[in-house]
């Protein structure tokens, strides 16, 4: 496992972290299998774990807390998120900050996360949704500064809405955030335009989420793929999206080097960008942990392949189904 400096926090985090949404927000999760996968990831060098209260109303946080307790001699960086008070994802421009993140709500859910995680201090607490029109509101600013002063949160971050990588620029310029989490993969390259250069200037760490485009870049989806009722992917991969996504994945299949899989190529594409602090693929099974973490070995994609993959950028706008 290779490690990277995580912005102004100065942490050394694993290039491949662990995204924990699938352990509580998708169908087919099994706690025993989950814990085995989490334990294996630590054995293989993973030290950054991203969860949220919204992943099973605290269940994913509890699973992560158990992992921390099982590994008292190892530093595990814990990142979680506060849900918006209106419990609506994503934030829309019409939402007011007082309806999403009043100070009382920020404090209440920080305390809930601390209890779920069984920790005294959270390494990285993030706003789970964001709209940049809220950036200069004093109430949330004072709340997060107070929680840092009290030693309950070490650093703050923002998880940016899908396909809106610039909807946090003003907030980052306040100097109150140490990290930003954004969708970045072979298709979603827009963070390279404005967000990554600003993060480099401000020494803000970047977390690349959705490296496989919710499964498209695993190469396993077909136009006949379906998901069980209650599985979030059933509402995301509507025919309009599924058909286009499969076509895009098939277009890059001929570029996969011999001996490499599409998921490995997808992870290595992201790792070629040194603006990325860590990647957080979702992993529910041991074989996923092994294959994903093995991509961090210091070997980059060759320049010609990287240039070809750059041409598969897919700029999309948020829709009713995309969130």
N, C-alpha and C positions, 0 to 999 in steps of 0.2 A: 504494500500500500504506500502510495506517495501522499505527502501532506503539503498543504498550502497555507500561507499566512491569510488570516481571515480579517482583512481590513484593519481598522483602528483598534479592534479588540486585541490584536496581536496574538490571537490563538493560532495554534497549528492544527488545522482540521483535516480529516481525511478527504481526499479528492472525491471519493464516492461516499456520500452520506446515506441516510436511511429515511425514506418518506413513509409515514405511518398511517396515511389515510385509509388504505385498503384493508387495514386490520379492523376497522370499525364502521366504514362507510360503504363497503361493497359486500355482496353476498359471498358465501363460501368461506368465510373466515373461521379459523379454528384456533383457540387460544393456545393449545399445546403446541401445535405446529408453528404458531406465531412466536412463542417463546424460544423454541429451538432455533428458529431462523434469526431471531435477535441475538441470542447467545453466540451463534456461529459468526455473525457479522463482527462482534466484538473480538472474537478469537482471531479473525482475519484482518483486524486493524481498523475497522470503522469506529469513529469516535464522535460523529455528529448525527443527531437524531431529531427529526422534525415531526411534531405532532400538533394537535389543536384540541381545545375543548369540544369543538364542533364535530370531531371524529368520534361518534358514538356517545355524545354528551359526557365526555370525560373518560370513557373506557380506554381509548388509545393512550391517554395520559397515564392512566393507572398501569397499563402494560409497560410503558416506558419507565415509570417509577420503579416497578419490580426489577427491570433490567439494571437500573442504577444500584439498587440495593444488593443485587447479586454480584456486583463488580465494584466493591468498595475500594480496591487498590488501583482502579483505573479511572482516568478522567474521561467522563462521558459528557459531551456538550449537549445540553437540553434546550431545544427550541420549541416553543408552543405558541398558541395564538388565542387572542380574545375575540369571541364572536361579536358581531354587531348587536346592539340591543334589540333591534327590530327583527333579528334573525333572518335577514334577507341577503342572499348572495346573488350577484355582486352588489357593490354600492352603485347606485345610480345618481346622476347629477342632481336629481330632484330631492334626494335624501338630505336631511339636515344633520349636522354633526350631533346635535343634542338628541336626535332620534337613534343614533348609532353608538356614539362614544362619549356620553356624559361622564364626568369624573367618577361619580358613584359607581357606574357600571364597570369602568376600567378597574377600580379597586376591588369590587366584588368578584369579578372573574379572575383577577390575579390571585386572590385568596383561594378561589375554588381550584385553580390550577395547581397552586402550591400544595393544597391538600391532596389532590389526586396523585400528584407526583411524589408526595411525601418528602418535599424539599423545603429548605429555608430560603433558598434563592434560586431564581430561574436565570439561566445564562442568557437566553435571548427570548424576550417576549415580543410578539408581533401583532399588529392589527391585522385581522383576517380579511378585511375588506378596506378599501380606501377610496376617497375622492379628494383630489388636490384642493378643492375649494375649502376644505376644512383646515388647511395647513396653518393658518395664522390665528386660529382660535386659542385663546389663552387657557381655557379650562382643561383641555386634554394635555396641553403642554405642562401645566403645573402638576397635574396628576401623575404623569409618568416620571417627572423629575423627583417628585416626592417619594415614589416607590423605589427609585434608585437610591435616594438619600437614606431610606429606611433599610436598605440592603435586601429588598425582596426581589429586585430585578437588577441584573448587571448591565444589560444592554437592551436597546429597543430596535425593532425593525418593522417593515411594512411588507405584506404580501400583496402584490399588485394584481388587479383584476385581469382576467384573461384577455389577451390581445390589446391591452392598454398599457404598454410598458412606460409611457411617458406620464402616466397619471399619478406621479409621485415626485416629480421634479422639484416642485416648490417645497414639498415637505422635507426632502433631503437637504435642501439648502438652509433649513432651520438649524442644522447641526445637531439635532436631537436623536438622529438615527445612526446606527452602526451597521445595519444590513438591510438589504432589500431582496425579496424573493420574487422571481419573475419566470414566466414560461420562456424557455430558450431551448431550441433543438434544431435539427436540420431544416425543418419547415419554418419555424418561428425565429427568424433571425433579426427581427426589428429592434431588440434591445441594443444591438451593436450601434445603432444610429445616434442616439442621444443618451440613453441611460448608462451604458457602460462607460463612455468617456467621462460623464459627470461623476460616477462612482469612483473612477480612478483618481479624478481630481480631488474629491472629498475624502478619499480613503475609506469608502463605504464598501463593505463586503457584499458580494452577490451570490445568491443561492439559485441555481438553475433547477427549476421544477418541471415536471411533465417531459422528461427527456425522450420518452417514446410516444409522445402525442396521444396520450391516454390509451396506448396499445397499438396504434397504427404502425409505428416504427419497430414493433416486434416482428412484423411481417406475417403475423398469424391470422389477421382478420381477412374475411372474404365478404363479398356483397350479400352473402346469406347468413352472416353471423348475427345471432340474437343474444340477448341477455335476459336473465330472470327478472320478473316484476320486483320492484324495490331496489334493484341495482341501478346506481346512478348512471352507468354507461348506457342503459336502455333509453334514457331521455336525451343523452348526448349524441349517440350514434343513430340519429334519425336517418332515414334513407338519403336525404340530401347530403348529409355529412359523411355517412358511411361510404357511399359510392365514390364520392370525390376523394376521400382519404385512402381508400383501397387503391384507386387509380394512381395516386401520388406515391404510395409505397411501392407499387409494382414498377413505377418508372425509375426508382433508384435501385431496385433489386440487381440489375446487371452490373452495378458499380461495386458490389460487395466483394472484397478481395478473397481469394481462395483461402480457406481455413478460418474465415471470420464469419460471424453471424450478423444479421441486420441490427439487433440490439447492441452488440459490441461496437459496430461501426457508429451507431448513433451516439453512444457514450464517448467514444474517442473523438468524434467531431466536436463535441462540447469541450472536452479537455484540451483541445488545441487552442482554445481561447483562454489566455492567461488572466483575463478579467474575471473569470469564474472562480469563486472560492471553493464551492463544493456543489455536487449534483445530488439530488435526492430522489432516486427512483423508488417506486413502491416495490416492496419485496415481501411476499407472504410464504414462500417456500425456500428450503435450503438450497435447492439447485439454482434458484434465482439469485440468492445471495452470492454463491460461489461464482457464477458467471458474470454478474455485474461488478463485483469487487475486483475480479481479475483484470478488468479493463484498466485499472490503475497500476501500471507497471513501468511508466516512464517512456513508453513507446508511442510516438505520435503517428498520425496518418501521414502518408507522403503528400507533398505539396500539390501534386497533380490531382490526386483524389479529392483533397480538400477543396481545390478550386472547382472541381466538377460538382461537388455537393453544395457548394455555395449557390450554384445556379438553380437549386431546387427550393429556394426561398418561396414561401407561400404567405403573402400578406392577407390577413383576414380581419374582418370587422365583427365585433360582438353581435350576436343575434339572440332571439328568444330561447334557442336551444343550447347555445354555446356555454352557458354558465352552469 
